[in-house]
């Protein structure tokens, strides 16, 4: 659990600001990436996995990857939408909820910085400066950290209320303090010492998505045995080497499908796939939709 907290980050894909009239309707669709939406103006009915949510100005709405989403505007409606992929995915795709119990919607009318962070990401994305990805990633991390901080604060308040009630009733159960949420919070605060050899490998893999790595090559680069490499790699990333390399390629492909007009064949070849059909098969296995469907759905949402 500690490695998961330490190595998780939101992998930015795309951001834009959208304005719709009160007649706007978005039909039910499965979302192949995660979304964070800041409601700038107006209100709407969001239907997430069959449950209705009344969203309004200054709400931040979290839509986990794989969710079924439908929307209906109640009035003229504007929001900033950030698309991202979790760097780590467990059985549950809702990683922000899995790790920090972040709720689906939180109102930030008391914290104007939240809108500024969303707005900065959008403005950075449409700028031409060569450091915009640094800004985008920084602000996106701030947004997620703020959501987690508020969720933990709310949870602590609820825990304090519950503890006080139990003390008053003289029915305190000490075992209740050892539940999974408490363990998660403890793990979050625990510092992790990464192995610099593995960190260097991760940096190299991320910066070379076109290469097809094998254990022999990576062992030579890290100057460790294959068994040591597998063990350290799993500890630090929570993944096997194959899983991490594949995820790096798929995240790179997803981003290019969103922000470029490159053909699927070009993206496949650029990422080291000799067969575009095999690339598409891997992509669908990872995201649940084909590259073509992913690009189409991204533009529609």
Secondary structure, DSSP 8 states (H G I E B T S, - for coil): -HHHHHH--EEEEEEEEEEE-TT-EEEEEE-SSEEEEEEEESEEEEEETTEEEEEETTEEEEE-TT-EEEEEESSSEEEEEEEEEESS--SSS-HHHHHH---SEEE-TT-THHHHHHHHHHHHHHS--TTHHHHHHHHHHHHHHHHHHHHHHHHHHHHHHHHHHHHHTT---GGGGGSHHHHHHHHHHS-----HHHHHHHHHHHH-TT----HHHHHHHHTS-HHHHHHHHHHHHSS-HHHHHHHHHHHHHHHHHHH----HHHHHHHTT-S-HHHHHHHHHHHHSS-HHHHHHHHHH-
